[in-house]
Amino acid sequence: MKSLLKNLGLILIIVGAVILIACFATDNVNNNTILGSALALTIVGLISHIVLNKHITD
């Protein structure tokens, strides 16, 4: 469980990046809802990665 929590931020960043890549591949770059959610996932992932790795030690 600790390893999943420790990697949660990285997983969220990767999901956000995959959403952005999928939008680009399907030429759906004018939908602000999808792009905003990908941006939010990336930012939340970055913040959670920093916070969780400070508090969780092996």
PDB file with one MODEL, atoms N, CA, C and O in Angstrom:
MODEL        1
ATOM      1  N   MET A   1       0.825  -1.203   0.000  1.00  0.00           N
ATOM      2  CA  MET A   1       0.000   0.000   0.000  1.00  0.00           C
ATOM      3  C   MET A   1       0.863   1.257   0.000  1.00  0.00           C
ATOM      4  O   MET A   1       0.512   2.264  -0.616  1.00  0.00           O
ATOM      5  N   LYS A   2       2.005   1.186   0.704  1.00  0.00           N
ATOM      6  CA  LYS A   2       2.879   2.356   0.730  1.00  0.00           C
ATOM      7  C   LYS A   2       3.439   2.674  -0.651  1.00  0.00           C
ATOM      8  O   LYS A   2       3.582   3.839  -1.023  1.00  0.00           O
ATOM      9  N   SER A   3       3.755   1.619  -1.411  1.00  0.00           N
ATOM     10  CA  SER A   3       4.330   1.871  -2.733  1.00  0.00           C
ATOM     11  C   SER A   3       3.305   2.504  -3.666  1.00  0.00           C
ATOM     12  O   SER A   3       3.655   3.331  -4.508  1.00  0.00           O
ATOM     13  N   LEU A   4       2.022   2.113  -3.517  1.00  0.00           N
ATOM     14  CA  LEU A   4       0.986   2.737  -4.345  1.00  0.00           C
ATOM     15  C   LEU A   4       0.813   4.204  -3.964  1.00  0.00           C
ATOM     16  O   LEU A   4       0.691   5.064  -4.837  1.00  0.00           O
ATOM     17  N   LEU A   5       0.802   4.490  -2.672  1.00  0.00           N
ATOM     18  CA  LEU A   5       0.686   5.883  -2.229  1.00  0.00           C
ATOM     19  C   LEU A   5       1.903   6.689  -2.645  1.00  0.00           C
ATOM     20  O   LEU A   5       1.785   7.856  -3.017  1.00  0.00           O
ATOM     21  N   LYS A   6       3.078   6.062  -2.581  1.00  0.00           N
ATOM     22  CA  LYS A   6       4.300   6.781  -2.938  1.00  0.00           C
ATOM     23  C   LYS A   6       4.321   7.129  -4.426  1.00  0.00           C
ATOM     24  O   LYS A   6       4.883   8.150  -4.824  1.00  0.00           O
ATOM     25  N   ASN A   7       3.705   6.272  -5.242  1.00  0.00           N
ATOM     26  CA  ASN A   7       3.703   6.493  -6.690  1.00  0.00           C
ATOM     27  C   ASN A   7       2.414   7.128  -7.205  1.00  0.00           C
ATOM     28  O   ASN A   7       2.233   7.252  -8.416  1.00  0.00           O
ATOM     29  N   LEU A   8       1.523   7.529  -6.314  1.00  0.00           N
ATOM     30  CA  LEU A   8       0.241   8.095  -6.731  1.00  0.00           C
ATOM     31  C   LEU A   8       0.423   9.376  -7.552  1.00  0.00           C
ATOM     32  O   LEU A   8      -0.253   9.561  -8.563  1.00  0.00           O
ATOM     33  N   GLY A   9       1.310  10.239  -7.134  1.00  0.00           N
ATOM     34  CA  GLY A   9       1.544  11.480  -7.877  1.00  0.00           C
ATOM     35  C   GLY A   9       2.051  11.222  -9.276  1.00  0.00           C
ATOM     36  O   GLY A   9       1.612  11.857 -10.235  1.00  0.00           O
ATOM     37  N   LEU A  10       2.977  10.289  -9.390  1.00  0.00           N
ATOM     38  CA  LEU A  10       3.519   9.954 -10.702  1.00  0.00           C
ATOM     39  C   LEU A  10       2.455   9.341 -11.603  1.00  0.00           C
ATOM     40  O   LEU A  10       2.427   9.611 -12.803  1.00  0.00           O
ATOM     41  N   ILE A  11       1.586   8.521 -11.034  1.00  0.00           N
ATOM     42  CA  ILE A  11       0.498   7.914 -11.802  1.00  0.00           C
ATOM     43  C   ILE A  11      -0.452   8.994 -12.321  1.00  0.00           C
ATOM     44  O   ILE A  11      -0.888   8.935 -13.471  1.00  0.00           O
ATOM     45  N   LEU A  12      -0.774   9.977 -11.482  1.00  0.00           N
ATOM     46  CA  LEU A  12      -1.666  11.061 -11.910  1.00  0.00           C
ATOM     47  C   LEU A  12      -1.038  11.901 -13.017  1.00  0.00           C
ATOM     48  O   LEU A  12      -1.730  12.321 -13.945  1.00  0.00           O
ATOM     49  N   ILE A  13       0.259  12.147 -12.927  1.00  0.00           N
ATOM     50  CA  ILE A  13       0.955  12.906 -13.974  1.00  0.00           C
ATOM     51  C   ILE A  13       0.924  12.142 -15.289  1.00  0.00           C
ATOM     52  O   ILE A  13       0.696  12.731 -16.345  1.00  0.00           O
ATOM     53  N   ILE A  14       1.150  10.840 -15.230  1.00  0.00           N
ATOM     54  CA  ILE A  14       1.140  10.028 -16.451  1.00  0.00           C
ATOM     55  C   ILE A  14      -0.257   9.982 -17.056  1.00  0.00           C
ATOM     56  O   ILE A  14      -0.395  10.047 -18.278  1.00  0.00           O
ATOM     57  N   VAL A  15      -1.300   9.870 -16.230  1.00  0.00           N
ATOM     58  CA  VAL A  15      -2.676   9.865 -16.737  1.00  0.00           C
ATOM     59  C   VAL A  15      -2.990  11.199 -17.427  1.00  0.00           C
ATOM     60  O   VAL A  15      -3.601  11.219 -18.495  1.00  0.00           O
ATOM     61  N   GLY A  16      -2.572  12.302 -16.819  1.00  0.00           N
ATOM     62  CA  GLY A  16      -2.777  13.615 -17.442  1.00  0.00           C
ATOM     63  C   GLY A  16      -2.065  13.730 -18.773  1.00  0.00           C
ATOM     64  O   GLY A  16      -2.613  14.285 -19.725  1.00  0.00           O
ATOM     65  N   ALA A  17      -0.844  13.210 -18.849  1.00  0.00           N
ATOM     66  CA  ALA A  17      -0.087  13.260 -20.102  1.00  0.00           C
ATOM     67  C   ALA A  17      -0.729  12.376 -21.166  1.00  0.00           C
ATOM     68  O   ALA A  17      -0.757  12.746 -22.339  1.00  0.00           O
ATOM     69  N   VAL A  18      -1.243  11.217 -20.774  1.00  0.00           N
ATOM     70  CA  VAL A  18      -1.904  10.323 -21.735  1.00  0.00           C
ATOM     71  C   VAL A  18      -3.170  10.972 -22.286  1.00  0.00           C
ATOM     72  O   VAL A  18      -3.472  10.839 -23.471  1.00  0.00           O
ATOM     73  N   ILE A  19      -3.905  11.671 -21.432  1.00  0.00           N
ATOM     74  CA  ILE A  19      -5.098  12.379 -21.906  1.00  0.00           C
ATOM     75  C   ILE A  19      -4.719  13.452 -22.919  1.00  0.00           C
ATOM     76  O   ILE A  19      -5.394  13.612 -23.936  1.00  0.00           O
ATOM     77  N   LEU A  20      -3.643  14.188 -22.648  1.00  0.00           N
ATOM     78  CA  LEU A  20      -3.205  15.218 -23.592  1.00  0.00           C
ATOM     79  C   LEU A  20      -2.745  14.609 -24.913  1.00  0.00           C
ATOM     80  O   LEU A  20      -3.036  15.151 -25.979  1.00  0.00           O
ATOM     81  N   ILE A  21      -2.036  13.496 -24.850  1.00  0.00           N
ATOM     82  CA  ILE A  21      -1.584  12.828 -26.074  1.00  0.00           C
ATOM     83  C   ILE A  21      -2.773  12.299 -26.871  1.00  0.00           C
ATOM     84  O   ILE A  21      -2.792  12.390 -28.098  1.00  0.00           O
ATOM     85  N   ALA A  22      -3.768  11.744 -26.171  1.00  0.00           N
ATOM     86  CA  ALA A  22      -4.957  11.234 -26.848  1.00  0.00           C
ATOM     87  C   ALA A  22      -5.740  12.363 -27.511  1.00  0.00           C
ATOM     88  O   ALA A  22      -6.267  12.193 -28.610  1.00  0.00           O
ATOM     89  N   CYS A  23      -5.817  13.510 -26.847  1.00  0.00           N
ATOM     90  CA  CYS A  23      -6.505  14.665 -27.460  1.00  0.00           C
ATOM     91  C   CYS A  23      -5.785  15.124 -28.717  1.00  0.00           C
ATOM     92  O   CYS A  23      -6.417  15.465 -29.717  1.00  0.00           O
ATOM     93  N   PHE A  24      -4.463  15.130 -28.661  1.00  0.00           N
ATOM     94  CA  PHE A  24      -3.702  15.544 -29.832  1.00  0.00           C
ATOM     95  C   PHE A  24      -3.856  14.535 -30.970  1.00  0.00           C
ATOM     96  O   PHE A  24      -3.976  14.924 -32.132  1.00  0.00           O
ATOM     97  N   ALA A  25      -3.853  13.243 -30.640  1.00  0.00           N
ATOM     98  CA  ALA A  25      -3.941  12.207 -31.670  1.00  0.00           C
ATOM     99  C   ALA A  25      -5.307  12.196 -32.342  1.00  0.00           C
ATOM    100  O   ALA A  25      -5.412  11.901 -33.533  1.00  0.00           O
ATOM    101  N   THR A  26      -6.360  12.518 -31.583  1.00  0.00           N
ATOM    102  CA  THR A  26      -7.709  12.527 -32.162  1.00  0.00           C
ATOM    103  C   THR A  26      -8.098  13.901 -32.692  1.00  0.00           C
ATOM    104  O   THR A  26      -9.226  14.094 -33.145  1.00  0.00           O
ATOM    105  N   ASP A  27      -7.184  14.844 -32.639  1.00  0.00           N
ATOM    106  CA  ASP A  27      -7.407  16.217 -33.118  1.00  0.00           C
ATOM    107  C   ASP A  27      -8.577  16.879 -32.390  1.00  0.00           C
ATOM    108  O   ASP A  27      -9.394  17.570 -32.998  1.00  0.00           O
ATOM    109  N   ASN A  28      -8.641  16.654 -31.080  1.00  0.00           N
ATOM    110  CA  ASN A  28      -9.702  17.208 -30.237  1.00  0.00           C
ATOM    111  C   ASN A  28      -9.108  18.240 -29.279  1.00  0.00           C
ATOM    112  O   ASN A  28      -9.316  18.169 -28.068  1.00  0.00           O
ATOM    113  N   VAL A  29      -8.370  19.193 -29.835  1.00  0.00           N
ATOM    114  CA  VAL A  29      -7.663  20.156 -28.994  1.00  0.00           C
ATOM    115  C   VAL A  29      -8.493  21.405 -28.702  1.00  0.00           C
ATOM    116  O   VAL A  29      -7.990  22.334 -28.069  1.00  0.00           O
ATOM    117  N   ASN A  30      -9.726  21.451 -29.139  1.00  0.00           N
ATOM    118  CA  ASN A  30     -10.571  22.614 -28.880  1.00  0.00           C
ATOM    119  C   ASN A  30     -11.547  22.401 -27.733  1.00  0.00           C
ATOM    120  O   ASN A  30     -12.363  23.278 -27.449  1.00  0.00           O
ATOM    121  N   ASN A  31     -11.479  21.262 -27.074  1.00  0.00           N
ATOM    122  CA  ASN A  31     -12.377  20.963 -25.970  1.00  0.00           C
ATOM    123  C   ASN A  31     -11.687  21.357 -24.656  1.00  0.00           C
ATOM    124  O   ASN A  31     -10.804  20.653 -24.167  1.00  0.00           O
ATOM    125  N   ASN A  32     -12.105  22.483 -24.107  1.00  0.00           N
ATOM    126  CA  ASN A  32     -11.442  22.999 -22.919  1.00  0.00           C
ATOM    127  C   ASN A  32     -11.690  22.160 -21.676  1.00  0.00           C
ATOM    128  O   ASN A  32     -10.873  22.178 -20.754  1.00  0.00           O
ATOM    129  N   THR A  33     -12.784  21.433 -21.626  1.00  0.00           N
ATOM    130  CA  THR A  33     -13.064  20.593 -20.457  1.00  0.00           C
ATOM    131  C   THR A  33     -12.046  19.470 -20.340  1.00  0.00           C
ATOM    132  O   THR A  33     -11.519  19.213 -19.257  1.00  0.00           O
ATOM    133  N   ILE A  34     -11.776  18.815 -21.431  1.00  0.00           N
ATOM    134  CA  ILE A  34     -10.803  17.718 -21.411  1.00  0.00           C
ATOM    135  C   ILE A  34      -9.405  18.253 -21.143  1.00  0.00           C
ATOM    136  O   ILE A  34      -8.662  17.674 -20.351  1.00  0.00           O
ATOM    137  N   LEU A  35      -9.043  19.339 -21.788  1.00  0.00           N
ATOM    138  CA  LEU A  35      -7.713  19.905 -21.588  1.00  0.00           C
ATOM    139  C   LEU A  35      -7.541  20.425 -20.168  1.00  0.00           C
ATOM    140  O   LEU A  35      -6.466  20.290 -19.584  1.00  0.00           O
ATOM    141  N   GLY A  36      -8.585  21.015 -19.613  1.00  0.00           N
ATOM    142  CA  GLY A  36      -8.515  21.505 -18.233  1.00  0.00           C
ATOM    143  C   GLY A  36      -8.408  20.380 -17.226  1.00  0.00           C
ATOM    144  O   GLY A  36      -7.692  20.494 -16.231  1.00  0.00           O
ATOM    145  N   SER A  37      -9.120  19.289 -17.484  1.00  0.00           N
ATOM    146  CA  SER A  37      -9.022  18.159 -16.566  1.00  0.00           C
ATOM    147  C   SER A  37      -7.643  17.512 -16.638  1.00  0.00           C
ATOM    148  O   SER A  37      -7.126  17.065 -15.614  1.00  0.00           O
ATOM    149  N   ALA A  38      -7.046  17.451 -17.798  1.00  0.00           N
ATOM    150  CA  ALA A  38      -5.689  16.922 -17.927  1.00  0.00           C
ATOM    151  C   ALA A  38      -4.691  17.825 -17.208  1.00  0.00           C
ATOM    152  O   ALA A  38      -3.759  17.344 -16.564  1.00  0.00           O
ATOM    153  N   LEU A  39      -4.891  19.126 -17.322  1.00  0.00           N
ATOM    154  CA  LEU A  39      -4.022  20.071 -16.610  1.00  0.00           C
ATOM    155  C   LEU A  39      -4.190  19.927 -15.105  1.00  0.00           C
ATOM    156  O   LEU A  39      -3.207  19.941 -14.365  1.00  0.00           O
ATOM    157  N   ALA A  40      -5.429  19.788 -14.649  1.00  0.00           N
ATOM    158  CA  ALA A  40      -5.684  19.629 -13.213  1.00  0.00           C
ATOM    159  C   ALA A  40      -5.062  18.337 -12.689  1.00  0.00           C
ATOM    160  O   ALA A  40      -4.472  18.333 -11.609  1.00  0.00           O
ATOM    161  N   LEU A  41      -5.186  17.234 -13.443  1.00  0.00           N
ATOM    162  CA  LEU A  41      -4.572  15.978 -13.026  1.00  0.00           C
ATOM    163  C   LEU A  41      -3.055  16.103 -12.934  1.00  0.00           C
ATOM    164  O   LEU A  41      -2.439  15.574 -12.009  1.00  0.00           O
ATOM    165  N   THR A  42      -2.459  16.796 -13.884  1.00  0.00           N
ATOM    166  CA  THR A  42      -1.010  16.969 -13.882  1.00  0.00           C
ATOM    167  C   THR A  42      -0.556  17.802 -12.686  1.00  0.00           C
ATOM    168  O   THR A  42       0.429  17.454 -12.034  1.00  0.00           O
ATOM    169  N   ILE A  43      -1.252  18.886 -12.392  1.00  0.00           N
ATOM    170  CA  ILE A  43      -0.874  19.748 -11.272  1.00  0.00           C
ATOM    171  C   ILE A  43      -1.101  19.046  -9.940  1.00  0.00           C
ATOM    172  O   ILE A  43      -0.249  19.110  -9.053  1.00  0.00           O
ATOM    173  N   VAL A  44      -2.248  18.371  -9.791  1.00  0.00           N
ATOM    174  CA  VAL A  44      -2.520  17.633  -8.554  1.00  0.00           C
ATOM    175  C   VAL A  44      -1.509  16.502  -8.383  1.00  0.00           C
ATOM    176  O   VAL A  44      -1.065  16.231  -7.267  1.00  0.00           O
ATOM    177  N   GLY A  45      -1.146  15.850  -9.467  1.00  0.00           N
ATOM    178  CA  GLY A  45      -0.140  14.793  -9.403  1.00  0.00           C
ATOM    179  C   GLY A  45       1.216  15.312  -8.978  1.00  0.00           C
ATOM    180  O   GLY A  45       1.911  14.669  -8.192  1.00  0.00           O
ATOM    181  N   LEU A  46       1.596  16.460  -9.486  1.00  0.00           N
ATOM    182  CA  LEU A  46       2.879  17.054  -9.120  1.00  0.00           C
ATOM    183  C   LEU A  46       2.910  17.438  -7.654  1.00  0.00           C
ATOM    184  O   LEU A  46       3.886  17.162  -6.956  1.00  0.00           O
ATOM    185  N   ILE A  47       1.852  18.070  -7.189  1.00  0.00           N
ATOM    186  CA  ILE A  47       1.793  18.482  -5.787  1.00  0.00           C
ATOM    187  C   ILE A  47       1.737  17.273  -4.862  1.00  0.00           C
ATOM    188  O   ILE A  47       2.418  17.241  -3.837  1.00  0.00           O
ATOM    189  N   SER A  48       0.929  16.278  -5.217  1.00  0.00           N
ATOM    190  CA  SER A  48       0.827  15.097  -4.358  1.00  0.00           C
ATOM    191  C   SER A  48       2.128  14.301  -4.361  1.00  0.00           C
ATOM    192  O   SER A  48       2.480  13.702  -3.345  1.00  0.00           O
ATOM    193  N   HIS A  49       2.840  14.283  -5.463  1.00  0.00           N
ATOM    194  CA  HIS A  49       4.130  13.599  -5.513  1.00  0.00           C
ATOM    195  C   HIS A  49       5.118  14.243  -4.543  1.00  0.00           C
ATOM    196  O   HIS A  49       5.842  13.546  -3.832  1.00  0.00           O
ATOM    197  N   ILE A  50       5.146  15.543  -4.516  1.00  0.00           N
ATOM    198  CA  ILE A  50       6.055  16.251  -3.623  1.00  0.00           C
ATOM    199  C   ILE A  50       5.653  16.028  -2.171  1.00  0.00           C
ATOM    200  O   ILE A  50       6.499  15.695  -1.342  1.00  0.00           O
ATOM    201  N   VAL A  51       4.382  16.206  -1.855  1.00  0.00           N
ATOM    202  CA  VAL A  51       3.911  16.099  -0.474  1.00  0.00           C
ATOM    203  C   VAL A  51       4.023  14.668   0.045  1.00  0.00           C
ATOM    204  O   VAL A  51       4.515  14.452   1.152  1.00  0.00           O
ATOM    205  N   LEU A  52       3.578  13.699  -0.734  1.00  0.00           N
ATOM    206  CA  LEU A  52       3.572  12.319  -0.261  1.00  0.00           C
ATOM    207  C   LEU A  52       4.992  11.772  -0.091  1.00  0.00           C
ATOM    208  O   LEU A  52       5.248  11.001   0.835  1.00  0.00           O
ATOM    209  N   ASN A  53       5.903  12.157  -0.962  1.00  0.00           N
ATOM    210  CA  ASN A  53       7.271  11.644  -0.824  1.00  0.00           C
ATOM    211  C   ASN A  53       8.016  12.284   0.336  1.00  0.00           C
ATOM    212  O   ASN A  53       9.007  11.725   0.805  1.00  0.00           O
ATOM    213  N   LYS A  54       7.566  13.441   0.812  1.00  0.00           N
ATOM    214  CA  LYS A  54       8.152  14.026   2.012  1.00  0.00           C
ATOM    215  C   LYS A  54       7.686  13.293   3.260  1.00  0.00           C
ATOM    216  O   LYS A  54       8.444  13.155   4.220  1.00  0.00           O
ATOM    217  N   HIS A  55       6.431  12.817   3.252  1.00  0.00           N
ATOM    218  CA  HIS A  55       5.848  12.232   4.453  1.00  0.00           C
ATOM    219  C   HIS A  55       5.985  10.717   4.539  1.00  0.00           C
ATOM    220  O   HIS A  55       5.975  10.159   5.637  1.00  0.00           O
ATOM    221  N   ILE A  56       6.114  10.047   3.406  1.00  0.00           N
ATOM    222  CA  ILE A  56       6.200   8.587   3.420  1.00  0.00           C
ATOM    223  C   ILE A  56       7.670   8.190   3.304  1.00  0.00           C
ATOM    224  O   ILE A  56       8.350   8.542   2.340  1.00  0.00           O
ATOM    225  N   THR A  57       8.136   7.464   4.286  1.00  0.00           N
ATOM    226  CA  THR A  57       9.501   6.927   4.252  1.00  0.00           C
ATOM    227  C   THR A  57       9.431   5.413   4.278  1.00  0.00           C
ATOM    228  O   THR A  57       8.499   4.833   4.836  1.00  0.00           O
ATOM    229  N   ASP A  58      10.407   4.787   3.682  1.00  0.00           N
ATOM    230  CA  ASP A  58      10.418   3.311   3.632  1.00  0.00           C
ATOM    231  C   ASP A  58      10.827   2.717   4.953  1.00  0.00           C
ATOM    232  O   ASP A  58      10.890   1.495   5.088  1.00  0.00           O
TER     233      ASP A  58
ENDMDL
END
